[in-house]
């Protein structure tokens, strides 16, 4: 009886030990499976971020390469690189449960990896210029913009006329009446009007005037007058001339300003008249002609001070011009 009881006790102890050992190995196996799942999950996300290692890229099975059929469109599937950052939603889709399923079931592993490793968008090539090159180009553009640009003839003439105007205003502050201003006028509002070209009579040698249109005898004289304007009234004329080398100023004239205002009032552009200022060889005075009139005329500008100014025939003005 005692021996049977001892055998039963030993059997009971042995069964308890076997059950404890079984639970221990079961727990150990579960821990191993958990660590394997965590390891697979870590490796998957690591390769997804930094890319496949070189050995894995070179040892891709040949069966993974597919040759497109003739005439079919070629599809590009760019590989992930270390510069391709995974999207947060895709990373969240690979959970710990998916990793465990990938370890326990090969088919589940293939499905999970296929879902995660989708084709990443092709990274656009960086076409931006290097910073050093862009800096050099910007500096060159800045220097070129600061280089003085060549002035046109009109700009050169205008510059000389403005210098002459500055001298006129300096004198007008002390002698305003001489330059057509009153002492109470504000000279800071004075401006230059558009250049008025002066023409010359072009008769060859002692050629006589034969009654041809005066407009056919007019040639540019390389002289211009600029009206000095205040309150829309011409007060003075500054004169610029080309001397063959550059533009130089000439003496201005208050009288010519008064005469020109009277000429425009008598033959206005609103009625289709365009009077022209003229010089005649060997004559120090200014003349004018109105080409739109039927009678050919060349008149001394000083005639405009007459009470009833009348035009002079062109033949009279040109009779003794040589």
Secondary structure, 3 states (H helix, E strand, C coil): CHHHHHHHHHHHHHHHHHHHHHHHHHHHHHHHHHHHHHHHHHHHHHHHHHCCCHHHHHCCCHHHCCCCCCCCCCCCCCCCCCCCCCCHHHHHHCCHHHHHHHHHCHHHHHHHHHHHCCCCCCCCCCCCCCHHHHHHHHHHHHHHHHCCCCCCHHHHHHHHHHHHHHHHHHHHCCCHHHHCCCCCCCHHHCEEEEEEEEEEECCCCCCCCCCCCHHHHEEEEEEEEEEEEECCEEEEEEEEEECCCCEEEEEEEHHHHHHHHHHHHHCCHHHCCCCEEEECCCCCCEEEECCCCCCCECEEHHHHHCCCCCCCEHHHHHCCCC
